[in-house]
Amino acid sequence: MKDRTIASLKIAKGQWPAIQRETRVSYSWLCKLAQGQFADASSDKIERVYRALVRRGLAEPQVDFSDCA
């Protein structure tokens, strides 16, 4: 998910201020994530950013088959 989030975040650069407000993640954190400066970024923050990107149509939803058994 991290790689998808970074790729989509780079495409959405003009929308970072809105994504920052929606996710409550700092703008500088978004910049650092997009630049790949985090070897082990918080999965919670990445998920919040990813979900915001999906809501904006900037990332494909990740398919989850965990409840299909």
Protein Blocks (a to p, Z undefined) as FASTA:
>chain_A
ZZmmmmmmmmmmmmmmmmmmmnopafklmmmmmnopafbbcfklmmmmmmmmmmnopacc
dddfklmZZ
